[in-house]
Amino acid sequence: MELRQIRYFIKVAELEHVSEAAAELHVAQSAVSRQIANLEAELGVKLFLRGGRKIRLTPVGEIFLDRVKRAMLEFDKAEREIYEYLNPESGTIRLGFPTSLAAKTLPNVISAFRKEHPQIGFQLHQGTVKELTDAVISGHIDIAFVSPVPSNQDDIEGHIFFTEKIMALLSKHHELANEPYLRLIQLRHEPFVIFRQGYIIRDIIMKASSQVGFQPRIAFEGEDVDTIKGLVSAGLGVSLLPEITLNDMPMRDTKSIEIIEPNVSRTVGIILPSNREVAPSEQVFFEFLESYYEKLNRFVY
């Protein structure tokens, strides 16, 4: 069994078409067909059901695909890690991040890092905290910014860089907009604009509301901070958002106000896999982050 055969098999399985796979692989269609036939002969099973323009995996082919994709992921990772050990300043970091950290935290950190390490590149992946956690555990990404930072998971290790407040966001025309601070119970009758299910910030809002005795009446759900800000600006509801997303307010028609009861906050940091050593470029980035936030926290506090 050769790596070339495995790569050809995976591409054909993904596209369900031999000629399209050959085109993407930049080889002749006959070469792909021959390697697939050789692979099937070696394994002693049929991997594809042939008929019509497209071909489909057999049940055993689906099992084989699942296993070899995992194996190829490990092989590609091994190649990349060897390259990075030889060239630690020219690796590529697969970095995940949630929506709430996309606008300010991520650009600032990467910009500062690239000034010191211009040859290290990034592949960026956006998702919910659960999606990012699963991707780090499976090896599809290397490091992920998350909030809040998980503390009791065997497959990952979390590192907290700072804690931030969750602020109330109101239209500037709201009757409470000029208050110096708010108690969350004051918003119990308001329509809420919040993130959809699957986003941790939603869970934080629901838990805090329950803590003071009410469940938010949800008017709109979304997955983008700017959309939520826009809906609040239009007077369609109130929201609770992390302070970092409100520091450079693009919406002049909104007002952010501190919540003093209950204490609503979240931790922000990164997660790393605990089941493998990080590659040299990842270690360089992690050490940079520790130093970056240590200096930043010293300045802030």
C-alpha positions as CSV (number, residue, x, y, z in Angstrom):
1,M,0.0,0.0,0.0
2,E,1.5,3.3,-1.1
3,L,0.8,6.8,0.1
4,R,0.1,7.8,-3.5
5,Q,-2.7,5.2,-3.6
6,I,-4.2,6.5,-0.4
7,R,-4.1,10.1,-1.6
8,Y,-5.8,9.2,-4.9
9,F,-8.4,7.1,-3.0
10,I,-9.3,10.0,-0.7
11,K,-9.6,12.5,-3.5
12,V,-11.9,10.1,-5.6
13,A,-14.0,9.4,-2.5
14,E,-14.4,13.1,-1.8
15,L,-15.3,14.1,-5.3
16,E,-17.1,10.8,-6.3
17,H,-15.7,11.2,-9.8
18,V,-12.4,9.8,-11.2
19,S,-11.8,12.3,-13.9
20,E,-12.4,15.3,-11.6
21,A,-10.1,13.8,-9.0
22,A,-7.4,13.3,-11.7
23,A,-7.8,16.9,-12.7
24,E,-7.3,18.2,-9.1
25,L,-4.4,15.8,-8.6
26,H,-2.8,16.9,-12.0
27,V,-2.4,13.3,-13.2
28,A,-3.9,11.2,-16.0
29,Q,-7.3,9.6,-15.3
30,S,-5.9,6.3,-16.2
31,A,-3.2,6.7,-13.5
32,V,-5.9,7.3,-10.9
33,S,-8.0,4.3,-12.0
34,R,-4.9,2.0,-12.1
35,Q,-3.8,3.0,-8.6
36,I,-7.4,2.5,-7.2
37,A,-7.6,-0.9,-8.9
38,N,-4.2,-1.8,-7.4
39,L,-5.3,-0.7,-3.9
40,E,-8.5,-2.8,-4.2
41,A,-6.6,-5.8,-5.4
42,E,-4.1,-5.5,-2.5
43,L,-6.9,-5.2,0.1
44,G,-9.0,-7.8,-1.5
45,V,-12.2,-5.8,-1.4
46,K,-14.1,-3.3,-3.6
47,L,-13.9,0.2,-2.3
48,F,-16.3,1.8,-4.8
49,L,-19.6,1.1,-6.4
50,R,-19.3,2.0,-10.1
51,G,-22.3,3.1,-12.2
52,G,-23.2,6.2,-14.1
53,R,-21.0,9.3,-14.1
54,K,-20.4,9.2,-10.4
55,I,-19.0,6.5,-8.2
56,R,-19.9,5.8,-4.5
57,L,-18.1,4.2,-1.7
58,T,-19.0,0.7,-0.6
59,P,-19.7,0.2,3.1
60,V,-16.2,-1.1,3.6
61,G,-14.9,1.8,1.5
62,E,-16.5,4.2,4.0
63,I,-14.8,2.5,6.9
64,F,-11.5,2.5,5.0
65,L,-11.9,6.2,4.2
66,D,-12.5,7.2,7.8
67,R,-9.4,5.4,8.9
68,V,-7.0,6.5,6.2
69,K,-8.1,10.2,6.5
70,R,-7.1,10.0,10.2
71,A,-3.8,8.4,9.2
72,M,-3.1,11.0,6.6
73,L,-3.8,13.7,9.0
74,E,-1.1,12.3,11.3
75,F,1.3,11.8,8.4
76,D,0.8,15.4,7.2
77,K,1.2,16.6,10.8
78,A,4.4,14.6,11.2
79,E,5.8,16.1,7.9
80,R,4.9,19.6,9.1
81,E,6.4,19.1,12.6
82,I,9.7,17.8,11.2
83,Y,9.9,20.8,8.9
84,E,9.2,23.1,11.7
85,Y,11.8,21.6,13.9
86,L,14.3,22.3,11.2
87,N,12.8,25.7,10.5
88,P,11.0,27.0,13.6
89,E,10.8,30.6,12.3
90,S,9.0,29.6,9.1
91,G,6.2,27.3,10.2
92,T,2.4,27.8,9.8
93,I,0.2,27.9,12.9
94,R,-3.4,26.7,12.5
95,L,-5.2,29.1,14.9
96,G,-8.8,29.0,15.9
97,F,-10.9,31.8,17.4
98,P,-14.5,32.6,18.3
99,T,-16.6,35.4,16.8
100,S,-16.3,37.6,20.0
101,L,-12.5,37.8,19.7
102,A,-12.3,38.3,15.9
103,A,-12.6,42.1,15.7
104,K,-9.9,43.3,18.1
105,T,-8.1,40.6,20.1
106,L,-7.0,38.5,17.2
107,P,-5.8,41.2,14.8
108,N,-3.8,43.0,17.6
109,V,-2.1,39.8,18.7
110,I,-1.2,38.6,15.3
111,S,0.0,42.0,14.2
112,A,2.3,42.3,17.2
113,F,3.6,38.7,16.7
114,R,4.3,39.1,13.0
115,K,6.5,42.1,13.8
116,E,8.8,39.9,15.7
117,H,8.4,36.7,13.7
118,P,7.5,37.7,10.1
119,Q,8.2,34.3,8.5
120,I,5.6,32.4,10.6
121,G,2.3,32.2,8.9
122,F,-1.3,31.5,10.1
123,Q,-4.2,29.5,8.9
124,L,-7.3,30.9,10.7
125,H,-10.4,28.9,11.7
126,Q,-13.5,30.5,13.2
127,G,-16.1,28.6,15.3
128,T,-17.8,28.1,18.5
129,V,-15.9,27.2,21.6
130,K,-17.1,23.6,21.3
131,E,-16.1,23.4,17.6
132,L,-12.7,24.9,18.4
133,T,-12.1,22.5,21.3
134,D,-13.0,19.5,19.2
135,A,-10.7,20.7,16.4
136,V,-7.8,21.1,18.8
137,I,-8.4,17.6,20.3
138,S,-8.6,16.0,16.8
139,G,-5.5,17.8,15.5
140,H,-7.3,19.8,12.8
141,I,-6.0,23.0,14.4
142,D,-3.0,23.6,16.7
143,I,-4.1,26.4,19.1
144,A,-7.4,28.2,19.7
145,F,-8.4,31.3,21.5
146,V,-11.5,30.6,23.6
147,S,-13.7,32.2,26.1
148,P,-14.4,31.1,28.8
149,V,-11.3,29.0,29.2
150,P,-12.2,25.4,30.1
151,S,-10.4,24.0,33.2
152,N,-11.3,20.3,33.6
153,Q,-10.8,18.6,30.3
154,D,-8.3,15.7,29.9
155,D,-7.5,16.3,26.2
156,I,-6.7,20.0,26.4
157,E,-4.9,22.4,28.7
158,G,-6.2,25.9,29.1
159,H,-4.2,29.1,29.8
160,I,-6.1,32.2,31.0
161,F,-4.7,35.5,29.9
162,F,-7.3,37.9,31.3
163,T,-10.8,38.2,32.7
164,E,-13.3,40.7,31.3
165,K,-16.7,42.1,32.2
166,I,-19.9,41.3,30.3
167,M,-21.6,44.7,29.7
168,A,-25.2,45.6,29.0
169,L,-25.7,47.2,25.6
170,L,-28.7,49.5,25.1
171,S,-29.9,51.9,22.4
172,K,-28.9,55.4,23.4
173,H,-32.6,56.3,23.4
174,H,-33.4,53.6,26.0
175,E,-34.8,55.0,29.2
176,L,-32.0,53.3,31.1
177,A,-29.2,54.5,28.8
178,N,-28.0,57.3,31.1
179,E,-27.7,55.1,34.2
180,P,-24.1,54.9,35.6
181,Y,-24.6,51.1,36.1
182,L,-27.3,48.5,36.0
183,R,-28.6,45.5,37.9
184,L,-29.4,42.7,35.5
185,I,-32.9,42.4,37.0
186,Q,-33.7,45.9,35.6
187,L,-33.7,44.3,32.1
188,R,-36.1,41.5,32.9
189,H,-38.9,42.9,30.8
190,E,-36.8,43.8,27.8
191,P,-36.5,41.9,24.5
192,F,-33.0,40.4,24.2
193,V,-30.7,40.2,21.1
194,I,-28.2,37.4,21.8
195,F,-26.1,34.7,20.2
196,R,-27.7,31.6,19.0
197,Q,-27.5,28.3,20.8
198,G,-24.0,26.8,20.7
199,Y,-22.2,30.0,21.7
200,I,-20.9,30.1,25.3
201,I,-21.7,33.8,25.7
202,R,-25.4,32.9,25.3
203,D,-25.0,30.4,28.2
204,I,-23.4,33.0,30.3
205,I,-26.3,35.4,29.7
206,M,-28.9,32.7,30.5
207,K,-27.2,31.6,33.6
208,A,-26.8,35.2,34.9
209,S,-30.4,35.9,34.2
210,S,-31.6,32.8,36.0
211,Q,-29.4,33.7,38.9
212,V,-31.5,36.9,39.5
213,G,-34.8,35.2,38.8
214,F,-35.8,35.6,35.2
215,Q,-35.4,34.1,31.7
216,P,-34.6,36.5,28.9
217,R,-37.3,37.1,26.3
218,I,-35.3,36.5,23.1
219,A,-36.3,38.7,20.2
220,F,-33.4,37.9,17.8
221,E,-30.6,35.4,17.7
222,G,-27.4,35.7,15.7
223,E,-23.8,34.7,15.4
224,D,-22.1,38.0,14.6
225,V,-21.3,40.8,17.1
226,D,-21.8,43.6,14.6
227,T,-25.3,42.3,13.7
228,I,-26.2,42.2,17.3
229,K,-24.9,45.7,17.9
230,G,-26.9,46.9,14.8
231,L,-30.1,45.5,16.1
232,V,-29.6,47.0,19.5
233,S,-28.8,50.3,17.8
234,A,-32.1,50.2,16.0
235,G,-33.9,49.8,19.3
236,L,-35.0,46.2,18.7
237,G,-33.7,44.9,22.0
238,V,-31.0,45.0,24.5
239,S,-27.9,42.7,24.7
240,L,-25.1,41.6,26.9
241,L,-21.7,41.6,25.2
242,P,-18.1,41.1,26.3
243,E,-16.4,44.4,27.1
244,I,-13.6,43.8,24.5
245,T,-16.2,43.9,21.7
246,L,-17.4,47.3,22.9
247,N,-14.1,49.1,23.3
248,D,-14.1,50.8,19.9
249,M,-17.9,51.2,19.4
250,P,-18.7,51.5,15.8
251,M,-22.4,52.2,16.7
252,R,-23.0,55.7,17.8
253,D,-26.6,55.0,18.7
254,T,-25.7,52.5,21.5
255,K,-24.6,52.8,25.1
256,S,-22.7,50.2,27.1
257,I,-23.3,50.1,30.8
258,E,-21.6,48.1,33.6
259,I,-23.6,45.4,35.3
260,I,-23.0,45.4,39.1
261,E,-25.4,42.6,40.0
262,P,-24.7,39.8,39.5
263,N,-21.0,39.8,38.6
264,V,-21.1,38.7,34.9
265,S,-17.6,38.1,33.5
266,R,-15.7,35.6,31.4
267,T,-12.1,34.3,31.2
268,V,-10.2,34.7,27.9
269,G,-7.2,32.6,26.9
270,I,-6.1,29.7,24.7
271,I,-6.3,26.0,24.6
272,L,-3.5,23.6,23.6
273,P,-3.7,19.8,23.1
274,S,-2.5,17.9,26.2
275,N,-1.9,14.7,24.2
276,R,1.0,15.9,22.1
277,E,4.0,18.3,22.3
278,V,3.4,21.6,20.4
279,A,5.6,22.2,17.4
280,P,8.4,24.8,17.6
281,S,6.5,27.5,15.8
282,E,3.5,26.9,18.1
283,Q,5.8,27.1,21.2
284,V,7.2,30.4,19.9
285,F,3.7,31.8,19.6
286,F,2.6,30.5,23.0
287,E,5.6,32.1,24.7
288,F,4.9,35.3,22.8
289,L,1.3,35.3,24.1
290,E,2.4,34.7,27.7
291,S,4.8,37.7,27.5
292,Y,2.3,39.9,25.5
293,Y,-0.5,39.5,28.1
294,E,1.8,39.7,31.1
295,K,3.0,43.1,29.9
296,L,-0.6,44.2,29.0
297,N,-2.0,43.2,32.3
298,R,0.8,45.0,34.1
299,F,0.0,48.1,32.1
300,V,-3.8,47.8,32.8
301,Y,-3.6,47.1,36.5
